[in-house]
Amino acid sequence: MTFSWTYFIGLFPQLIKYIPLSLFMAVVAMLIAVIVGGLLTLVQLYAAKPFQLLVKLYVSFFRGVPTLVLLFIVYYGLPEISPTFKGISALTAAIAGLGVKQSAYLIEIFRAGITSVDEGQIEAGETLNFSFTRIFLSIILPQAALNALPATGNTFVSLLKETSLAFTLGVTEIFADGKLLASASLRFFEVYVAVGLIYWVMIIIYTWAQKYVEDLLSKPYRRVVANVVDSDQQSSSAI
């Protein structure tokens, strides 16, 4: 069977209809991951030892369990344990499972971002009698967020691709629709290449957007560095 360009091109209008759903799952799951990951990062860094150990156990478990297994646990397993989870939709289960899974990775990313902040700046804030809250919000958080942004962006890229696993729970998204089209036409190569290209384009667009945000946020730091260099040059010239 030869590659059908006519069929291949005709696939895109059918597949792109499901882009909003895939993006919705990725964005909401990422919000869950950021909130849960951020809170547990604070526990891991500043709470009592027993709570820190619980967070480490959380990270170890959710990083170790395959994403597909976790989705099945959330959708099929939790309703057997508690009636509260009975009737949970496949979409909700997919978003919750993906969000919790990625939060385990974000904990390590956020922890690294916070600990990368120079201790001297924190000590300077303490010398000025700043409260811990003010030091964290004014000194630590802005720099930690900037340091963690590239790795956090990579996590979102992985999350966007993992939304394709939602089809196993019955959610009709890009990959699920492609699977149906491939089964109906028996043109698997054309369909899956088209699906792959759609994910590729989405990730390229997001990568460009992330790079723009990184450049925008790092401008104040570049100006500070430039001013310091200029001052050093002027001092050297004066000498």
C-alpha positions in Angstrom: 0.0 0.0 0.0 1.5 3.3 -1.1 1.5 6.5 1.0 -1.7 8.5 0.2 -0.9 12.2 0.4 -4.6 13.0 -0.2 -5.7 11.0 2.7 -2.8 12.2 4.8 -3.6 15.9 4.3 -7.3 15.3 4.9 -6.6 13.9 8.3 -5.5 17.2 9.8 -9.0 18.9 9.9 -10.3 15.8 11.7 -7.5 15.6 14.2 -7.0 19.2 15.1 -10.5 19.4 16.5 -9.2 17.6 19.6 -6.2 19.9 20.2 -8.2 22.1 22.7 -9.1 19.0 24.8 -5.4 17.8 24.9 -4.3 21.3 25.8 -7.0 21.6 28.4 -5.9 18.4 30.1 -2.2 19.4 30.0 -2.8 22.9 31.4 -5.1 21.8 34.2 -2.9 18.9 35.1 0.1 21.2 35.1 -1.7 23.6 37.5 -2.4 20.7 39.8 1.3 19.7 39.6 2.6 23.2 40.3 0.3 23.7 43.3 0.9 20.3 44.9 4.6 20.3 44.0 5.1 23.8 45.4 3.4 23.0 48.7 5.3 19.7 49.1 8.5 21.4 48.2 8.0 23.8 51.2 7.3 20.8 53.4 10.4 19.0 52.2 12.6 22.0 52.9 11.2 23.6 56.0 8.9 21.1 57.8 9.9 18.7 60.6 11.9 15.6 59.7 9.0 13.1 59.7 7.1 15.2 57.2 10.2 15.5 55.0 10.5 11.8 54.9 6.8 11.5 53.8 7.5 13.9 50.9 10.5 11.8 49.9 8.3 8.7 49.9 5.7 10.5 47.8 8.4 11.5 45.3 9.8 8.0 45.2 6.4 6.3 44.7 5.0 8.6 42.0 8.3 8.8 40.1 8.6 5.0 40.2 5.1 4.0 39.1 4.4 4.1 35.3 2.0 6.8 34.2 -0.4 4.3 32.6 -0.5 2.2 35.8 -1.2 5.3 37.9 -4.1 6.3 35.6 -5.6 2.9 36.0 -5.2 3.1 39.8 -7.0 6.5 39.9 -9.8 5.5 37.5 -10.4 1.9 38.3 -8.8 1.4 41.7 -9.9 4.3 43.9 -13.7 3.8 43.4 -13.2 0.3 44.9 -11.6 1.8 48.0 -13.9 4.8 48.7 -17.4 5.6 47.4 -16.3 9.2 47.1 -14.5 8.3 43.8 -17.4 6.4 42.3 -18.7 8.1 39.2 -15.5 9.9 38.5 -15.2 10.8 34.9 -12.4 9.5 32.7 -11.3 13.0 31.9 -11.1 14.0 35.6 -9.2 10.8 36.4 -6.7 11.4 33.6 -6.1 15.0 34.7 -5.7 14.1 38.3 -3.4 11.2 37.6 -1.2 13.2 35.3 -1.1 16.2 37.7 -0.1 14.1 40.7 2.5 12.2 38.6 4.2 15.4 37.4 4.1 17.0 40.8 6.7 14.4 42.0 9.1 15.7 39.4 8.3 19.3 40.1 9.2 18.9 43.8 12.8 18.1 42.9 12.9 20.9 40.3 11.5 23.5 42.8 13.8 22.2 45.6 16.8 22.6 43.3 15.6 26.1 42.3 15.2 27.3 45.9 18.5 25.8 47.1 20.4 27.5 44.1 19.7 30.9 45.6 22.8 32.4 47.1 22.9 32.1 50.9 24.5 35.5 51.1 21.4 37.2 49.9 19.3 35.4 52.5 21.7 36.4 55.2 21.6 40.0 54.0 17.8 39.9 54.4 18.1 38.5 57.9 20.6 41.2 58.7 18.0 43.8 57.7 15.5 42.1 60.0 13.3 40.9 57.2 10.7 38.3 58.1 11.1 34.8 56.6 8.0 35.4 54.5 9.4 38.6 53.1 12.8 37.0 52.4 11.1 34.1 50.7 8.7 36.1 48.5 11.1 39.0 47.7 14.5 37.3 47.5 14.2 33.5 47.1 11.0 33.0 45.1 11.8 35.3 42.1 15.3 33.8 41.6 14.1 30.2 42.2 11.3 30.6 39.7 13.6 31.8 37.0 16.1 29.0 37.7 13.4 26.4 37.7 11.6 27.7 34.6 13.5 25.7 31.9 13.1 22.3 33.8 9.5 23.1 34.6 8.9 23.8 30.9 10.4 20.5 30.0 8.0 18.9 32.5 5.0 20.5 30.7 6.3 19.2 27.3 6.4 15.6 28.8 2.9 16.2 30.3 1.5 17.3 26.9 2.7 14.2 25.3 1.4 12.0 28.1 -2.1 13.3 27.6 -2.2 10.7 24.7 -2.4 8.0 27.4 -5.9 9.3 28.4 -7.3 7.2 25.5 -6.8 4.1 27.6 -9.5 5.5 30.0 -11.9 6.2 27.1 -11.1 9.9 26.6 -11.3 10.8 22.9 -8.3 13.2 22.4 -5.9 13.5 19.5 -4.3 10.1 19.7 -7.6 8.3 20.4 -9.2 9.9 17.4 -6.2 8.9 15.3 -6.5 5.3 16.5 -10.1 5.2 15.5 -9.3 6.7 12.0 -6.4 4.2 11.6 -8.6 1.2 12.5 -11.3 2.4 10.1 -9.1 3.1 7.1 -6.2 0.6 7.8 -3.8 3.4 6.9 -1.9 3.3 10.1 1.3 5.0 8.8 -0.5 8.1 7.5 -2.6 8.5 10.6 0.2 8.1 13.2 2.6 10.4 11.2 -0.2 13.0 11.2 -0.7 12.6 14.9 3.0 12.8 15.6 3.3 16.0 13.5 0.5 17.7 15.4 2.1 17.0 18.8 5.5 18.1 17.3 4.0 21.5 16.1 2.4 22.1 19.5 5.6 21.5 21.3 7.6 23.7 18.9 5.1 26.6 19.5 5.3 26.1 23.3 9.1 26.0 23.2 9.2 29.3 21.4 6.7 30.8 23.9 8.8 29.5 26.8 12.0 30.9 25.3 10.3 34.3 25.0 9.2 34.2 28.6 12.6 33.2 29.8 14.2 36.1 27.9 11.6 38.5 29.2 12.1 37.5 32.9 15.9 37.4 32.6 16.2 41.0 31.2 16.4 42.7 34.7 19.2 40.3 35.7 21.1 41.0 32.4 20.8 44.7 33.0 22.2 44.3 36.5 25.1 42.3 35.2 25.7 44.9 32.4 25.7 47.7 35.0 28.2 45.9 37.2 30.5 45.3 34.2 30.3 48.9 33.2 31.1 50.0 36.7 34.1 47.7 36.8 35.3 49.0 33.5 34.9 52.6 34.6 36.8 51.9 37.8 39.6 50.3 35.8 39.8 53.2 33.5 40.0 55.7 36.4 42.9 53.7 37.9 
